[in-house]
Every structure is written in structure tokens, then in C-alpha cells.
Amino acid sequence: MKRRHTEVAAGILLRADGQMLLTSRPEGKPYALYWEFPGGKLEAGESVEQALRRELQEELGITIAAAHPWQVTEHDYPHALVRLHWCKVFDWQGELQMREGQRMAWQSWPPTVRPLLPGAFPVLQMLAQERGLPFDARALGAEGS
């Protein structure tokens, strides 16, 4: 039986200094305590930008300006087949609040937090290539790379 995709909006929050925001997954969720880009599932009838706007308000307490659609990737986790709609976000209002008990870290290249969520590796590689930087998945903790 074919698995259906879970559609996910993921935000790459980028500061003016080039650092990107990573957050940890809350306890009780699959891959708890793994680091990821913030975001979440699209609800029925939501666009990617609407979902990202809602998720970042719920999870981080911020209101984003424009969400710039960038890439779409897929990852097959044991618990879900996800299609990740990646958006870059350069502007937001409000102070970051970790409303789900997660941790946050602003990261330069290469990110130093571990473990990283497997679905983030393709976009990390694209970000490195875009910046003309080396990418070594093993050095970032990817298994089987």
C-alpha cells in the first residue's frame, strides 16, 4: 500500500549576519531532542505560507513578514513520509519564545548542534552549495552517508 505524504512547511530563519535558527524537537514527538528547522504540518486548506506563519507563531511566538519559497524535498521516516516545503524567512517581529519546551540555537556554518534531523540534510547541503561552502554529511552526523 502506498504511503501518503504529510505536507510540512519548514522555515529557514536567517539573520543579517547569516546565522540560521535551529530548534530541538520537543519530548514526546518522534525524533525528540533532534535539531531541526522550525515549522510544521499544513492543515486542510492552508497554503505553505499560511501554515508556516501559524506554526512559527504557535511554536516560537513570532510573526513573520514574507516567507520566500525556496526548495521542496522529501524524506521517508519510519513514522511518516514527509514532503518539506522550505521557505527562507529574513524578517519577523517579536521575541523568540520556546513555547513547546524546545531549545534554540543560532548557527553559523557548519552547524554544531547534534543530532540533526535526517530530513534536514538535503537542505543543509543546498545551503552550503549556495554559499560556496563545503558539505560533509558525515561530519554533521549523518548515518550511511
C-alpha positions, 0 to 999 in steps of 0.5 A: 500500500502506498504511503501518503505524504504529510505536507510540512512547511519548514522555515529557514530563519536567517539573520543579517549576519547569516546565522540560521535558527535551529530548534530541538524537537520537543519530548514526546514527538518522534525524533525528540531532542533532534535539531531541526528547522522550525515549522510544521504540518499544513492543515486542510486548506492552508497554503505553505505560507499560511501554515508556516506563519501559524506554526512559527507563531504557535511554536516560537511566538513570532510573526513573520513578514514574507516567507520566500519559497525556496526548495521542496524535498522529501524524506521517508521516516519510519513514522511518516513520509514527509514532503518539506516545503522550505521557505527562507524567512529574513524578517519577523517581529517579536521575541523568540519564545520556546513555547513547546519546551524546545531549545534554540540555537543560532548557527553559523556554518557548519552547524554544531548542534547534534543530532540533526534531523535526517530530513534536514540534510538535503537542505543543509547541503543546498545551503552550503552549495549556495554559499560556496561552502563545503558539505560533509554529511558525515561530519554533521552526523549523518548515518550511511552517508 
